[in-house]
Amino acid sequence: MTVTDYFLPRSLSEALDLLGARGPSLMVMAGGTVAMPLVNDGISLPTQVMGLRHAGLDELREEDGELYIGATVTLTRLLRQQALPVLSEAARNTASWSVRNMATVGGNLFTPPPGGDIAVALLALDTSVALTGPAGTRLIPLGAFYTGFMTNALQDGELLTGLRVPRVAGDTAFIKFGRKASNTPSVVTVAVRVARHDGTVTDARIALGAAGPHPLRASAAERVLAGSALGPEAIEAAAAVAAEESQPFSDGVASEWYRRKMIRLFVARALDRIWQGGEDR
Ligand SMILES: Cc1cc2nc3c(=O)[nH]c(=O)nc-3n(C[C@H](O)[C@H](O)[C@H](O)COP(=O)(O)OP(=O)(O)OC[C@H]3O[C@@H](n4cnc5c(N)ncnc54)[C@H](O)[C@@H]3O)c2cc1C
């Protein structure tokens, strides 16, 4: 079977109408960097495809103390924004220039592990995702978006339209560890955010990629950090708990055993960067 109908809606309402009329057999495509290879390889066989490129979902703006990122903002644009440097860092560590020019932030949330590097950084920043359907838009925490391996909270007739990233307190660090220095799948991706007052941790986020069926938070490790004095002891304890609670897997990139070891090492390294950075924030 080949694609017989290709739609390029010019607005969100046009896109939603098409989705409503054509149903789940209409393949939604943003940058196409994940979806298109599946079509080319015959793994996915849609007859009708809808491109989101011109649907008006590419706004990137700061408003009311948060960064709004439209679902089809490319990773190249994310890399260039300066409001949240940790997101630039995540984009710089994702794929290559040519892929980043096409790949979208929204599409990254649907990418199966070990992909989803941007989503890991977004999780550490308490991002909410906007899901829009015929009945309107609902806003849910990114953590609640994921329901399992390649499953999520998006309902039939809905599109992911944007992300709201609050300007939360704290210092951040992002590390993607792969088998090459760049343009490489993740062995483990770690994004951490730590807020402190007088050296005591008041709020902590530890988000992991390639450590489970989807990007996830190491919540038990976050609880270990909360209320502690950030230093070698607390860092080592939190990293050990993060490795324990994660659910790594084996694939062509790394074994489960190795990933778990690297989770411990790189959570500790990311937290150490914040500790060595000094000041409370
Ligand atoms: C060579 C190469 C290297 C890569 N390296 C990395 C890497 O290092 N790290 C990484 O995280 N990823 C990597 N990727 C994967 C991919 O490029 C990114 O994750 C990208 O952000 C996916 O976005 P996209 O717009 O291309 O998604 P698409 O391929 O357009 O879509 C992917 C899926 O998401 C759905 N979707 C997309 N947008 C929406 C929306 N707004 N509403 C509803 N459904 C939607 C589509 O229906 C589809 O099922 C790589 C890909 C390639 C080809």
The ligand as an ORCA input file, in Angstrom:
! r2SCAN-3c Opt
* xyz 0 1
  C      19.571     10.006     12.271
  C      18.652     10.278     13.432
  C      19.189     10.555     14.678
  C      18.347     10.806     15.775
  N      18.923     11.073     16.975
  C      18.122     11.343     18.049
  C      18.716     11.639     19.309
  O      19.929     11.703     19.485
  N      17.857     11.880     20.358
  C      16.487     11.845     20.225
  O      15.792     12.099     21.203
  N      15.920     11.558     19.031
  C      16.696     11.310     17.945
  N      16.134     11.023     16.735
  C      14.675     10.901     16.665
  C      13.933     12.164     16.175
  O      14.640     12.876     15.206
  C      13.556     13.157     17.275
  O      13.132     12.506     18.429
  C      12.506     14.177     16.805
  O      12.350     15.164     17.795
  C      11.155     13.581     16.429
  O      10.330     14.645     15.951
  P       9.634     14.647     14.516
  O       8.911     15.935     14.404
  O      10.562     14.327     13.415
  O       8.588     13.443     14.691
  P       7.725     12.731     13.549
  O       8.557     11.681     12.888
  O       7.043     13.708     12.665
  O       6.603     12.053     14.458
  C       6.924     11.012     15.364
  C       5.598     10.482     15.961
  O       4.995     11.482     16.754
  C       3.667     11.772     16.325
  N       3.518     13.240     16.428
  C       4.471     14.155     16.142
  N       4.032     15.386     16.414
  C       2.751     15.239     16.877
  C       1.767     16.168     17.349
  N       2.017     17.480     17.405
  N       0.574     15.684     17.772
  C       0.335     14.345     17.724
  N       1.232     13.422     17.301
  C       2.422     13.867     16.886
  C       3.586     11.272     14.903
  O       2.279     10.857     14.614
  C       4.559     10.113     14.910
  O       3.915      8.949     15.352
  C      16.948     10.772     15.611
  C      16.399     10.511     14.356
  C      17.229     10.263     13.262
  C      16.629     10.006     11.932
*
